Amino acid sequence: MILTGLILLSLALGLAAWLGFVWSVKSGQYDDPEGPKYRMLDDDEEEGRRPKSPPGPPPNEPPPPPKP
């Protein structure tokens, strides 16, 4: 009785692991494992993203006048 339950439990866990693996393959988890390490070397400006500017007024505008 207990042995049958343990066998069924192990089969259910194996099936759940297999279904999780199949789902991850179908959802694209393993499509490009090499891409992220090369993506960090790409230049941000090529992709249309602007680099982060330092805090403060934009470089083309004068600072605001002091308050009296």
Gaussian input, Z-matrix of N, CA and C with variables (Angstrom, degrees):
# hf/3-21g

backbone

0 1
 N
 C     1     B1
 C     2     B2     1     A1
 N     3     B3     2     A2     1     D1
 C     4     B4     3     A3     2     D2
 C     5     B5     4     A4     3     D3
 N     6     B6     5     A5     4     D4
 C     7     B7     6     A6     5     D5
 C     8     B8     7     A7     6     D6
 N     9     B9     8     A8     7     D7
 C    10    B10     9     A9     8     D8
 C    11    B11    10    A10     9     D9
 N    12    B12    11    A11    10    D10
 C    13    B13    12    A12    11    D11
 C    14    B14    13    A13    12    D12
 N    15    B15    14    A14    13    D13
 C    16    B16    15    A15    14    D14
 C    17    B17    16    A16    15    D15
 N    18    B18    17    A17    16    D16
 C    19    B19    18    A18    17    D17
 C    20    B20    19    A19    18    D18
 N    21    B21    20    A20    19    D19
 C    22    B22    21    A21    20    D20
 C    23    B23    22    A22    21    D21
 N    24    B24    23    A23    22    D22
 C    25    B25    24    A24    23    D23
 C    26    B26    25    A25    24    D24
 N    27    B27    26    A26    25    D25
 C    28    B28    27    A27    26    D26
 C    29    B29    28    A28    27    D27
 N    30    B30    29    A29    28    D28
 C    31    B31    30    A30    29    D29
 C    32    B32    31    A31    30    D30
 N    33    B33    32    A32    31    D31
 C    34    B34    33    A33    32    D32
 C    35    B35    34    A34    33    D33
 N    36    B36    35    A35    34    D34
 C    37    B37    36    A36    35    D35
 C    38    B38    37    A37    36    D36
 N    39    B39    38    A38    37    D37
 C    40    B40    39    A39    38    D38
 C    41    B41    40    A40    39    D39
 N    42    B42    41    A41    40    D40
 C    43    B43    42    A42    41    D41
 C    44    B44    43    A43    42    D42
 N    45    B45    44    A44    43    D43
 C    46    B46    45    A45    44    D44
 C    47    B47    46    A46    45    D45
 N    48    B48    47    A47    46    D46
 C    49    B49    48    A48    47    D47
 C    50    B50    49    A49    48    D48
 N    51    B51    50    A50    49    D49
 C    52    B52    51    A51    50    D50
 C    53    B53    52    A52    51    D51
 N    54    B54    53    A53    52    D52
 C    55    B55    54    A54    53    D53
 C    56    B56    55    A55    54    D54
 N    57    B57    56    A56    55    D55
 C    58    B58    57    A57    56    D56
 C    59    B59    58    A58    57    D57
 N    60    B60    59    A59    58    D58
 C    61    B61    60    A60    59    D59
 C    62    B62    61    A61    60    D60
 N    63    B63    62    A62    61    D61
 C    64    B64    63    A63    62    D62
 C    65    B65    64    A64    63    D63
 N    66    B66    65    A65    64    D64
 C    67    B67    66    A66    65    D65
 C    68    B68    67    A67    66    D66
 N    69    B69    68    A68    67    D67
 C    70    B70    69    A69    68    D68
 C    71    B71    70    A70    69    D69
 N    72    B72    71    A71    70    D70
 C    73    B73    72    A72    71    D71
 C    74    B74    73    A73    72    D72
 N    75    B75    74    A74    73    D73
 C    76    B76    75    A75    74    D74
 C    77    B77    76    A76    75    D75
 N    78    B78    77    A77    76    D76
 C    79    B79    78    A78    77    D77
 C    80    B80    79    A79    78    D78
 N    81    B81    80    A80    79    D79
 C    82    B82    81    A81    80    D80
 C    83    B83    82    A82    81    D81
 N    84    B84    83    A83    82    D82
 C    85    B85    84    A84    83    D83
 C    86    B86    85    A85    84    D84
 N    87    B87    86    A86    85    D85
 C    88    B88    87    A87    86    D86
 C    89    B89    88    A88    87    D87
 N    90    B90    89    A89    88    D88
 C    91    B91    90    A90    89    D89
 C    92    B92    91    A91    90    D90
 N    93    B93    92    A92    91    D91
 C    94    B94    93    A93    92    D92
 C    95    B95    94    A94    93    D93
 N    96    B96    95    A95    94    D94
 C    97    B97    96    A96    95    D95
 C    98    B98    97    A97    96    D96
 N    99    B99    98    A98    97    D97
 C   100   B100    99    A99    98    D98
 C   101   B101   100   A100    99    D99
 N   102   B102   101   A101   100   D100
 C   103   B103   102   A102   101   D101
 C   104   B104   103   A103   102   D102
 N   105   B105   104   A104   103   D103
 C   106   B106   105   A105   104   D104
 C   107   B107   106   A106   105   D105
 N   108   B108   107   A107   106   D106
 C   109   B109   108   A108   107   D107
 C   110   B110   109   A109   108   D108
 N   111   B111   110   A110   109   D109
 C   112   B112   111   A111   110   D110
 C   113   B113   112   A112   111   D111
 N   114   B114   113   A113   112   D112
 C   115   B115   114   A114   113   D113
 C   116   B116   115   A115   114   D114
 N   117   B117   116   A116   115   D115
 C   118   B118   117   A117   116   D116
 C   119   B119   118   A118   117   D117
 N   120   B120   119   A119   118   D118
 C   121   B121   120   A120   119   D119
 C   122   B122   121   A121   120   D120
 N   123   B123   122   A122   121   D121
 C   124   B124   123   A123   122   D122
 C   125   B125   124   A124   123   D123
 N   126   B126   125   A125   124   D124
 C   127   B127   126   A126   125   D125
 C   128   B128   127   A127   126   D126
 N   129   B129   128   A128   127   D127
 C   130   B130   129   A129   128   D128
 C   131   B131   130   A130   129   D129
 N   132   B132   131   A131   130   D130
 C   133   B133   132   A132   131   D131
 C   134   B134   133   A133   132   D132
 N   135   B135   134   A134   133   D133
 C   136   B136   135   A135   134   D134
 C   137   B137   136   A136   135   D135
 N   138   B138   137   A137   136   D136
 C   139   B139   138   A138   137   D137
 C   140   B140   139   A139   138   D138
 N   141   B141   140   A140   139   D139
 C   142   B142   141   A141   140   D140
 C   143   B143   142   A142   141   D141
 N   144   B144   143   A143   142   D142
 C   145   B145   144   A144   143   D143
 C   146   B146   145   A145   144   D144
 N   147   B147   146   A146   145   D145
 C   148   B148   147   A147   146   D146
 C   149   B149   148   A148   147   D147
 N   150   B150   149   A149   148   D148
 C   151   B151   150   A150   149   D149
 C   152   B152   151   A151   150   D150
 N   153   B153   152   A152   151   D151
 C   154   B154   153   A153   152   D152
 C   155   B155   154   A154   153   D153
 N   156   B156   155   A155   154   D154
 C   157   B157   156   A156   155   D155
 C   158   B158   157   A157   156   D156
 N   159   B159   158   A158   157   D157
 C   160   B160   159   A159   158   D158
 C   161   B161   160   A160   159   D159
 N   162   B162   161   A161   160   D160
 C   163   B163   162   A162   161   D161
 C   164   B164   163   A163   162   D162
 N   165   B165   164   A164   163   D163
 C   166   B166   165   A165   164   D164
 C   167   B167   166   A166   165   D165
 N   168   B168   167   A167   166   D166
 C   169   B169   168   A168   167   D167
 C   170   B170   169   A169   168   D168
 N   171   B171   170   A170   169   D169
 C   172   B172   171   A171   170   D170
 C   173   B173   172   A172   171   D171
 N   174   B174   173   A173   172   D172
 C   175   B175   174   A174   173   D173
 C   176   B176   175   A175   174   D174
 N   177   B177   176   A176   175   D175
 C   178   B178   177   A177   176   D176
 C   179   B179   178   A178   177   D177
 N   180   B180   179   A179   178   D178
 C   181   B181   180   A180   179   D179
 C   182   B182   181   A181   180   D180
 N   183   B183   182   A182   181   D181
 C   184   B184   183   A183   182   D182
 C   185   B185   184   A184   183   D183
 N   186   B186   185   A185   184   D184
 C   187   B187   186   A186   185   D185
 C   188   B188   187   A187   186   D186
 N   189   B189   188   A188   187   D187
 C   190   B190   189   A189   188   D188
 C   191   B191   190   A190   189   D189
 N   192   B192   191   A191   190   D190
 C   193   B193   192   A192   191   D191
 C   194   B194   193   A193   192   D192
 N   195   B195   194   A194   193   D193
 C   196   B196   195   A195   194   D194
 C   197   B197   196   A196   195   D195
 N   198   B198   197   A197   196   D196
 C   199   B199   198   A198   197   D197
 C   200   B200   199   A199   198   D198
 N   201   B201   200   A200   199   D199
 C   202   B202   201   A201   200   D200
 C   203   B203   202   A202   201   D201

   B1=1.4463
   B2=1.5344
   B3=1.3164
   B4=1.4669
   B5=1.5246
   B6=1.3339
   B7=1.4610
   B8=1.5304
   B9=1.2982
   B10=1.4653
   B11=1.5243
   B12=1.3090
   B13=1.4666
   B14=1.5208
   B15=1.3373
   B16=1.4572
   B17=1.5250
   B18=1.3156
   B19=1.4688
   B20=1.5223
   B21=1.3163
   B22=1.4679
   B23=1.5329
   B24=1.3209
   B25=1.4609
   B26=1.5309
   B27=1.3280
   B28=1.4678
   B29=1.5330
   B30=1.3247
   B31=1.4624
   B32=1.5297
   B33=1.3282
   B34=1.4635
   B35=1.5236
   B36=1.3259
   B37=1.4690
   B38=1.5280
   B39=1.3203
   B40=1.4676
   B41=1.5253
   B42=1.3247
   B43=1.4594
   B44=1.5308
   B45=1.3407
   B46=1.4651
   B47=1.5283
   B48=1.3210
   B49=1.4668
   B50=1.5250
   B51=1.3314
   B52=1.4606
   B53=1.5298
   B54=1.3223
   B55=1.4674
   B56=1.5321
   B57=1.3213
   B58=1.4677
   B59=1.5184
   B60=1.3096
   B61=1.4632
   B62=1.5225
   B63=1.3259
   B64=1.4675
   B65=1.5216
   B66=1.3242
   B67=1.4688
   B68=1.5304
   B69=1.3312
   B70=1.4640
   B71=1.5228
   B72=1.3184
   B73=1.4668
   B74=1.5194
   B75=1.3282
   B76=1.4688
   B77=1.5250
   B78=1.3188
   B79=1.4716
   B80=1.5225
   B81=1.3398
   B82=1.4529
   B83=1.5183
   B84=1.3088
   B85=1.4599
   B86=1.5257
   B87=1.3151
   B88=1.4608
   B89=1.5212
   B90=1.3293
   B91=1.4579
   B92=1.5246
   B93=1.3185
   B94=1.4634
   B95=1.5281
   B96=1.3165
   B97=1.4624
   B98=1.5350
   B99=1.3295
   B100=1.4608
   B101=1.5290
   B102=1.3142
   B103=1.4540
   B104=1.5161
   B105=1.3341
   B106=1.4620
   B107=1.5296
   B108=1.3244
   B109=1.4647
   B110=1.5236
   B111=1.3329
   B112=1.4554
   B113=1.5274
   B114=1.3110
   B115=1.4583
   B116=1.5238
   B117=1.3181
   B118=1.4630
   B119=1.5334
   B120=1.3271
   B121=1.4551
   B122=1.5214
   B123=1.3336
   B124=1.4534
   B125=1.5192
   B126=1.3275
   B127=1.4520
   B128=1.5230
   B129=1.3364
   B130=1.4599
   B131=1.5230
   B132=1.3185
   B133=1.4511
   B134=1.5262
   B135=1.3067
   B136=1.4631
   B137=1.5215
   B138=1.3121
   B139=1.4485
   B140=1.5205
   B141=1.3107
   B142=1.4530
   B143=1.5152
   B144=1.3060
   B145=1.4618
   B146=1.5163
   B147=1.3125
   B148=1.4557
   B149=1.5162
   B150=1.3181
   B151=1.4649
   B152=1.5154
   B153=1.3094
   B154=1.4574
   B155=1.5247
   B156=1.3147
   B157=1.4661
   B158=1.5233
   B159=1.3244
   B160=1.4601
   B161=1.5248
   B162=1.3295
   B163=1.4632
   B164=1.5219
   B165=1.3086
   B166=1.4561
   B167=1.5078
   B168=1.3258
   B169=1.4653
   B170=1.5292
   B171=1.3219
   B172=1.4606
   B173=1.5244
   B174=1.3145
   B175=1.4601
   B176=1.5273
   B177=1.3137
   B178=1.4591
   B179=1.5193
   B180=1.3059
   B181=1.4603
   B182=1.5327
   B183=1.3453
   B184=1.4711
   B185=1.5270
   B186=1.3235
   B187=1.4648
   B188=1.5278
   B189=1.3170
   B190=1.4701
   B191=1.5285
   B192=1.3423
   B193=1.4736
   B194=1.5266
   B195=1.3254
   B196=1.4663
   B197=1.5293
   B198=1.3133
   B199=1.4716
   B200=1.5290
   B201=1.3551
   B202=1.4882
   B203=1.4974
   A1=111.17
   A2=115.56
   A3=119.60
   A4=110.09
   A5=116.44
   A6=119.89
   A7=111.09
   A8=117.50
   A9=121.34
   A10=110.52
   A11=116.81
   A12=121.03
   A13=111.80
   A14=116.24
   A15=119.69
   A16=111.82
   A17=116.55
   A18=119.97
   A19=109.92
   A20=117.60
   A21=120.73
   A22=111.25
   A23=116.60
   A24=120.35
   A25=111.10
   A26=116.51
   A27=119.20
   A28=111.23
   A29=117.47
   A30=120.15
   A31=110.99
   A32=117.15
   A33=120.70
   A34=110.58
   A35=117.50
   A36=120.11
   A37=111.05
   A38=116.95
   A39=120.26
   A40=111.45
   A41=116.85
   A42=120.81
   A43=110.95
   A44=116.64
   A45=119.82
   A46=110.98
   A47=117.38
   A48=120.46
   A49=110.63
   A50=117.27
   A51=120.82
   A52=110.82
   A53=117.31
   A54=120.48
   A55=110.87
   A56=117.10
   A57=120.08
   A58=111.68
   A59=116.81
   A60=120.53
   A61=111.17
   A62=117.04
   A63=120.91
   A64=110.30
   A65=117.20
   A66=120.64
   A67=110.66
   A68=117.68
   A69=119.43
   A70=111.92
   A71=117.74
   A72=120.35
   A73=110.10
   A74=116.98
   A75=120.19
   A76=112.36
   A77=118.10
   A78=120.30
   A79=112.24
   A80=118.00
   A81=120.81
   A82=115.22
   A83=118.29
   A84=120.57
   A85=112.52
   A86=117.76
   A87=121.25
   A88=112.42
   A89=118.29
   A90=120.82
   A91=113.08
   A92=117.43
   A93=120.44
   A94=109.98
   A95=118.58
   A96=119.42
   A97=113.31
   A98=118.02
   A99=121.09
   A100=112.34
   A101=118.72
   A102=122.25
   A103=116.07
   A104=120.22
   A105=119.39
   A106=114.99
   A107=117.78
   A108=117.68
   A109=111.78
   A110=118.05
   A111=120.30
   A112=112.00
   A113=117.19
   A114=121.31
   A115=111.12
   A116=117.79
   A117=119.51
   A118=111.42
   A119=117.65
   A120=120.72
   A121=112.61
   A122=117.30
   A123=120.78
   A124=110.44
   A125=115.22
   A126=120.86
   A127=109.10
   A128=117.32
   A129=121.60
   A130=112.21
   A131=118.30
   A132=120.77
   A133=112.05
   A134=118.24
   A135=121.05
   A136=111.33
   A137=117.40
   A138=120.99
   A139=112.27
   A140=118.55
   A141=120.94
   A142=113.74
   A143=117.62
   A144=119.99
   A145=109.21
   A146=115.69
   A147=119.97
   A148=109.53
   A149=117.93
   A150=118.93
   A151=110.29
   A152=116.09
   A153=120.30
   A154=110.23
   A155=115.34
   A156=119.51
   A157=108.93
   A158=117.03
   A159=119.53
   A160=110.21
   A161=117.96
   A162=119.98
   A163=111.01
   A164=116.12
   A165=120.98
   A166=110.89
   A167=117.40
   A168=119.51
   A169=110.43
   A170=116.76
   A171=119.25
   A172=110.32
   A173=118.59
   A174=120.80
   A175=113.91
   A176=120.06
   A177=121.79
   A178=113.60
   A179=118.63
   A180=121.70
   A181=109.76
   A182=116.91
   A183=118.68
   A184=109.36
   A185=116.94
   A186=118.93
   A187=110.04
   A188=118.00
   A189=119.99
   A190=110.73
   A191=116.55
   A192=118.73
   A193=110.49
   A194=116.84
   A195=119.09
   A196=110.98
   A197=115.70
   A198=120.83
   A199=109.05
   A200=115.39
   A201=117.62
   A202=114.24
   D1=-51.96
   D2=-179.40
   D3=-68.67
   D4=-39.19
   D5=179.85
   D6=-62.98
   D7=-39.42
   D8=177.81
   D9=-64.32
   D10=-41.06
   D11=178.13
   D12=-63.93
   D13=-40.89
   D14=178.71
   D15=-67.41
   D16=-37.63
   D17=177.50
   D18=-65.34
   D19=-44.98
   D20=178.25
   D21=-63.64
   D22=-38.66
   D23=178.29
   D24=-64.49
   D25=-42.41
   D26=179.58
   D27=-67.89
   D28=-37.01
   D29=176.47
   D30=-65.99
   D31=-39.26
   D32=179.08
   D33=-66.13
   D34=-41.64
   D35=178.58
   D36=-67.31
   D37=-38.61
   D38=176.75
   D39=-64.15
   D40=-41.49
   D41=177.92
   D42=-64.91
   D43=-40.47
   D44=178.17
   D45=-64.09
   D46=-40.86
   D47=178.09
   D48=-65.01
   D49=-41.27
   D50=179.10
   D51=-64.71
   D52=-43.71
   D53=178.98
   D54=-64.17
   D55=-37.67
   D56=176.32
   D57=-64.32
   D58=-39.67
   D59=177.76
   D60=-66.09
   D61=-45.52
   D62=179.06
   D63=-61.30
   D64=-42.34
   D65=178.65
   D66=-61.98
   D67=-42.44
   D68=-178.49
   D69=-67.52
   D70=-34.52
   D71=177.13
   D72=-68.48
   D73=-43.42
   D74=-179.16
   D75=-68.88
   D76=-27.76
   D77=-179.09
   D78=-86.01
   D79=-0.39
   D80=173.53
   D81=89.70
   D82=20.84
   D83=-179.24
   D84=-67.30
   D85=-24.98
   D86=-175.75
   D87=-113.03
   D88=18.50
   D89=-176.12
   D90=-66.27
   D91=-48.00
   D92=-173.61
   D93=-137.47
   D94=80.76
   D95=-178.97
   D96=-73.72
   D97=-19.87
   D98=-177.82
   D99=-90.16
   D100=-17.49
   D101=-172.55
   D102=-61.95
   D103=-47.05
   D104=-174.76
   D105=-59.91
   D106=-34.90
   D107=-178.49
   D108=-72.53
   D109=-24.08
   D110=175.56
   D111=-90.30
   D112=-24.95
   D113=-179.06
   D114=-64.99
   D115=-31.46
   D116=-179.12
   D117=-70.60
   D118=-16.25
   D119=178.61
   D120=-87.80
   D121=-13.51
   D122=179.87
   D123=-67.82
   D124=150.76
   D125=177.92
   D126=-78.50
   D127=133.41
   D128=-177.73
   D129=-64.71
   D130=-32.59
   D131=-175.79
   D132=-70.18
   D133=-25.48
   D134=179.14
   D135=-65.66
   D136=-30.64
   D137=-177.08
   D138=-90.63
   D139=4.27
   D140=178.35
   D141=89.33
   D142=0.86
   D143=178.68
   D144=-88.80
   D145=141.64
   D146=177.19
   D147=-88.61
   D148=140.29
   D149=175.12
   D150=-66.47
   D151=152.80
   D152=-179.75
   D153=-66.31
   D154=133.11
   D155=178.87
   D156=-92.99
   D157=153.20
   D158=179.04
   D159=-68.13
   D160=158.45
   D161=179.17
   D162=-66.43
   D163=152.33
   D164=-179.72
   D165=121.64
   D166=-173.64
   D167=-178.68
   D168=-70.17
   D169=152.46
   D170=176.98
   D171=-60.54
   D172=151.61
   D173=-173.96
   D174=-65.10
   D175=-22.56
   D176=-178.07
   D177=-89.93
   D178=-8.42
   D179=-177.69
   D180=-110.10
   D181=141.14
   D182=176.53
   D183=-71.64
   D184=156.95
   D185=178.42
   D186=-66.43
   D187=154.35
   D188=-179.94
   D189=-65.81
   D190=151.97
   D191=-179.95
   D192=-68.39
   D193=150.90
   D194=179.20
   D195=-69.20
   D196=148.58
   D197=178.16
   D198=-83.42
   D199=139.49
   D200=-179.76
   D201=-73.40

